[in-house]
Amino acid sequence: MLADSIAVLDFETTGLSPAQDARATEIGVVIVEGGQIVARYQSLMNSGAWVPPFIERLTGITNAMLRTAPPAAQVMQEVAEFVGERPLLAHNASFDQKFWDAELARVQRRRSRDFACSLLLARRLLPLAPSHKLGQLNDWIGLPDTGQAHRALADAEMAANLTCFMAQLLRERHGLSEVSHPLLCQLQQVPAAKMAQTLAKIRGH
């Protein structure tokens, strides 16, 4: 289990990057404590941005749904309060971090904690997995079905379950007494070829 309380988040968006004028359409966040999901937040968010047809098909989130959704600014204020000062995690965090930072900036807020990335960790700790895509990883491991893929809360729950599984792996298979968010951030930077050596060094401390 993880030593800290962490916030695992996922965005659905209109495109790949805020730098290309993409906006968030939905956010899901789960709070993980002691290896369990203890709280959830989910909301569609209306930024006024147009959702392309292929994104509508992928996510099931339509322009019509967003017209009646709460304003993006309101959602970001709420979710920032929900997350508080907790450290953050996402699957393919470089994607979600860009949107988290951009949408927070629109409501004059800033991120105070780093992101860990369950994708980078899975590539290092689960090298034999046939795919490191979130849904396929969860199926391969045999983790619970959390609902429709490409919806924010279901994906956040999948990433949380995957992270708890990897934390358990670090404790039981690799003999680490405590698995913290800073440790996850450290391990995701380690080249795969040096992972065993790094874990042995951490165990020896």
N, C-alpha and C positions, 0 to 999 in steps of 0.2 A: 504494500500500500504506500501511498505518497505521504510524506511527512507534513506537507503544507496543504492549506486550502487553496485550490486553484480554480480559475475560471476557464472553461473550454468553450470556444466560440466558433461559429460558422456563419458566413454571409452567403446569401444568394444575391446576384447582382445582374446588371444589364450588360456587362461586358467584362473584359479582362483586367482593366486598370483604371483607377481614377485619373491617371495622366491622360487617358484617352476619353475623358468625360463620362466614364461609366459610373453608375451610382448603385448603392445598395437597395435591394427590394425587400429583403427579409433578413432578420438576425435571430439566431438561436444561441443561448448561452446556458450551460449547466455548471453548477458549482460542485466540485468533487472534494470530499473530505473523508479521510480514513478508508479510501478505496471504494467509496459509495457516492452516487449522485444524490445530493441532499436538497438541491433547489434548481428550478428551471425558469428561464425567461424566453419568450418567443413573441415576435410581432412582425407582421408585414410593415413596410414603411413607404410612405408616399413622398417621393422627392420631386415629382413632376416629370421624371425621366420616362422615356418611352422604352418599352421592353420589346426587343426584336422577336419575330415569330419563332426562330429556332430556340431562343431562350424560354419562351412560353412553353414550347413543346418539351424542353428538357426538364424544367422545374415544375410546370403546371401553374406557375404564377402568371396571371394574365394582367393586361393593362386595366381591364374592368375591375379586377380584384383590388388593384392598387388605388383606384380612384376613391374608394371608400375606406382605405387604410389610414391610420393616424399619420400625421406629418413626420417626416424623417427626423426633424429637429427634436420633436417631443420624444420619439422613440430613443434617440441617442442620449438624451438627458436621463431618461428612465433607466436605460441599460447601463450607463456609466455609474449611476447610483447603485444599481444591483451588483455590479462587478466590484465596486469600491477599489481598494488598494491591492487586490489579489493579483498574483502573477498570472500570466496568460498562456494559453496553449491552443494551437489549431493544427489541423492536418493540412500540410502545404501552407505553413504559416506565413510565408512571404506574400502570398495572395491576400489572406485575411488581414494581415497587419497593415497593408496599404489602405484597405478600406476602413479599418478601425481608426487609423490615424487621420485619414481624410474626412471621414464623417464626424469624428470628434472635433476636428479643427473648425468645422462649420458651426459648431455650437460653443466655440471658444474654450474647448477643453483639450488637454494633452494626456497622452499615455504616460503613466509613471513606472510601469514595469515591463520587463522583457517578455517576448514570446518564446516558448518552447515549441518544437515542431514534431508532431507524432510521425510525419512522413519521413523526415531525416532519421529519427530514432529507429523506425521500423526497418529502414534500409540497412542499418548497422546491426540491430539486434535480431532481426528476422530475415537474414540474407537468403534463406531457402524458399521464401514465399514466392509463388508464381507471379504475383503482381503486388505492388505496394499501393494500388488504388484503395481507397478507404473501404468501400463495400466489399471488394474482393478479398481484402485482408481479413475483414471480420468474418466472412463466410469460411475462409480457409482455417482460421483459428477455431471457429465454432462459437463465436460470441452471439449474444441475443440479437434478434431482429428488432430494430428500433423504429421501423416505419419506412415511409417513402424516401428513397434516396433523392438527393438534390433538393431536399427541403431542409431548412436551416437547423431546426431542433433535432430532427432525426440524425443528421450528419454530426452535430455537436455531441449527441449521446454516443454515436459510434466511435468518435475520436476519444471520448472520455473512457469508454469501455476498453478500447485498444490500449490507451495509456496505462490504465490500471493493470491490464494484463502484462504489459512490458515492465511495469514497476515490480510486479510479483515475480517475473522472470529474473529480474536483476537481484532480487532478494534470495529466491530459492535456488536458481541455477548458478548464479554468479557470486552468491555469498555476501552481498552488500547488506549491511545492517540497517541503513537508512537511505531511502530514495527521496530526494528533495527536488524541487523545481530547478535550483541552481545546478544540481548534478545533471538533470536532463539537458539543460542548456549547454553544459560542458560536453556531455557525451555526443550530442548531435554534431559537434564540430570535429570529432575524432575520425580520421580516415578509417574505413572498415578494416583495413589490413592491420591496424594498430589497436583495434578494440580490445582484444584479449589481453594484450600487454597493459593497456590503460586500466582495465578493470582489476587486474592483478595488483597494480600499483595502488589503486584506491582501497582495495581490500587490506593491503598491508599497512595502511595508515592507522 
